[in-house]
Amino acid sequence: MEQLRFDGRVAVVTGAGGGLGKAYALLLASRGAKVVVNDLGGGRDGSGKSTFADAVVQEIKSKGGEAVADYNSVVDGEKIIKTAIDKFGRVDIIINNAGILRDKSFPKMSEQDWDLIQAVHVKGAFKTTQAAWEIFRKQKYGRIIMTSSNAGLFGNFGQANYSTAKMGLVGLMNTLAIEGAKYNIKVNTIVPTAASRLTEDILPPEMFKAMKPELIAPVVAYMAHESFPDTGSVVDSTLGFATKMHLVRSEGAVLKKKPADPVTIESVKEAWPQVVNMNNAKHKEKLAEVTVELVQKLQVSARYS
Ligand code: NAI
């Protein structure tokens, strides 16, 4: 297969000073993208600042690539996009990857733990993406990646704040995929599991060694490529494996026997096994499909009652 390249493209990778973001930045740069290596350089809980994005930029440059370091927080996303425009004159790709953890069991979670997580993950992706949105619309081209987590999709003890934020990003993707469709702006979500400082005390040591960010970077790079076909997809990847995830709806049930009957708590209980029967569950691409199906089901039930 012909090599997939990013020549002429400018990519912003947030939180690219280490972990997954660094692997994304290195791979994109090695394939011709000019990369803004953004990283606030804080600790894993978001405190402090340092300049470790410089080392990533040096590594890219030493291999003949082009990159610039940016030390703004993603909550000032417009400044990161300004760096891309000032340095490279354009922006084509945003990988919203920056992230921190403030894990606490729910009763112990402070409002500050809550707010900081929403700020970095959700507001950061909002600010960075919105700052580039008009540029993407005008040039009729944009590739945006959100970063979610299995902690959001499945829940995880001690991560109420993080789970909320990570599912919030899936919601943001869903709407931006719709709003960006006619401008060739594709918005997708990666759900990574990789060895990084965020997971070093969570993953068993043997798994930690194997779960290299470099195994996920090609998936994210393809999702950021011009030829990527999907928008609005959630892709889970680890250990050189990738799989798509989406919501499905059961066939559902009409909650009364005859149209004139009332819906009662008892009629709901009676219909419940059918409400939750997932045997013929299906994914719906659009809300309109759900509405059409609902109207059909209610009409059919009225006809035969
Ligand atoms: P990491 O800690 O190595 O990378 C996150 C980077 O984001 C750090 O370099 C940090 O300095 C930077 N950052 C934090 N706050 C920032 C801010 N306000 N502005 C700019 N940069 C900021 O961790 P990792 O694992 O590489 O995480 C990358 C993303 O993947 C995060 O969004 C994380 O939540 C997500 N993720 C990671 C998983 C894993 O298994 N490693 C699992 C699921 C999701």
Residues whose N, C-alpha, C, O or C-beta is under 5 A from the ligand:
A	BS01	NAI	G15 G17 G18 G19 L20 G21 N38 D39 L40 G41 G42 N72 S73 V74 V75 N97 A98 G99 I100 V120 T147 S148 S149 N150 P192 T193 A194 S196 R197 L198 T199
